[in-house]
Amino acid sequence: MHLPHHDLPDTPQQRRSDAARVWRAFNASLAFVLLLLVVFALQHVFDWRPFAVAPWTASGLLGLLGAPLLHGSPEHVGANALSLLLLGTLAGTAFPRATPRSLPLLWLGSGLGAWLLGDAGSLHLGASGLGHGLLFLVFTLGLLRRDRAAVATAMLAFMFYGGMLMTVLPREPGVSWQAHLGGAVAGVLAAWWLRRADPLPPPRKYSWELEAEREAAAAEAERAQFEPPAPREVPVLWQRGEPERGTVLPFRPRER
């Protein structure tokens, strides 16, 4: 796999740009978390059930859009808010182009998983499918891209929320593993689709690699100093031209 490199020098301006990217990702994740809290505070004002995913019903398809904004308890919204804040910041910092483009796929994928695999008569709500999608997006991008930033981001996400790899299967009653599985599948597909959206960071070499290159260059210069040049590199002092064609000399007739 060949990905474009974005060769940026490590300058104070670049470090400020990196810090600004982190803050943008954090602020965007925080804004979404605040939206979840506002919607949860207003759920007692309106009937939220039509906006949840009801499997295998036409009306339940509306939940593909509204279910990630709804939650069943303060513990539910608190757990999802924390995971989205952390995973959203990690994903948005490491992959500022791929992450926002993948969000519609993660959003719809979690809802479709619940709608297709859920039990009839049940209701599915919550943003945990979106969190699973972000984890699988970051983890799969680390495997596909294999640059240092992507691998480090995948390791951090796995360290904090590696348990999500197991919650895509039935474990606890009342937990929508179907939405988790749908979000995870969407995250893998989005990672494959958007693996080239963000350029690779500039390749950096270790000190021993630079030392080996310097030694190789010095050996090549020493070899070139004592080795005779190739024949084609020797200057030509004279050049043989085209041979002259012979001429017929007239002879006088012999006197008798």
Stockholm file with secondary structure:
# STOCKHOLM 1.0

chainA/1-256         MHLPHHDLPDTPQQRRSDAARVWRAFNASLAFVLLLLVVFALQHVFDWRPFAVAPWTASGLLGLLGAPLLHGSPEHVGANALSLLLLGTLAGTAFPRATPRSLPLLWLGSGLGAWLLGDAGSLHLGASGLGHGLLFLVFTLGLLRRDRAAVATAMLAFMFYGGMLMTVLPREPGVSWQAHLGGAVAGVLAAWWLRRADPLPPPRKYSWELEAEREAAAAEAERAQFEPPAPREVPVLWQRGEPERGTVLPFRPRER
#=GR chainA/1-256 SS CCCCBCCCCCCHHHHHHHHHHHHHHHHHHHHHHHHHHHHHHHTTTSCCGGGSBCTTCSGGGGHHHHGGGCCSSHHHHHHHHHHHHHHHHHHHHHCTTHHHHHHHHHHHHHHHHHHHHSCTTCCBCCSHHHHHHHHHHHHHHHHHHCCHHHHHHHHHHHHHHGGGGTTTSCCSTTCCHHHHHHHHHHHHHHHHHTTTSSCBCCCCCCHHHHHHHHHHHHHHHHHHHHSCCCGGGSCCSCCCCCCCCCCCCCCCCCCC
#=GC SS_cons         CCCCBCCCCCCHHHHHHHHHHHHHHHHHHHHHHHHHHHHHHHTTTSCCGGGSBCTTCSGGGGHHHHGGGCCSSHHHHHHHHHHHHHHHHHHHHHCTTHHHHHHHHHHHHHHHHHHHHSCTTCCBCCSHHHHHHHHHHHHHHHHHHCCHHHHHHHHHHHHHHGGGGTTTSCCSTTCCHHHHHHHHHHHHHHHHHTTTSSCBCCCCCCHHHHHHHHHHHHHHHHHHHHSCCCGGGSCCSCCCCCCCCCCCCCCCCCCC
//
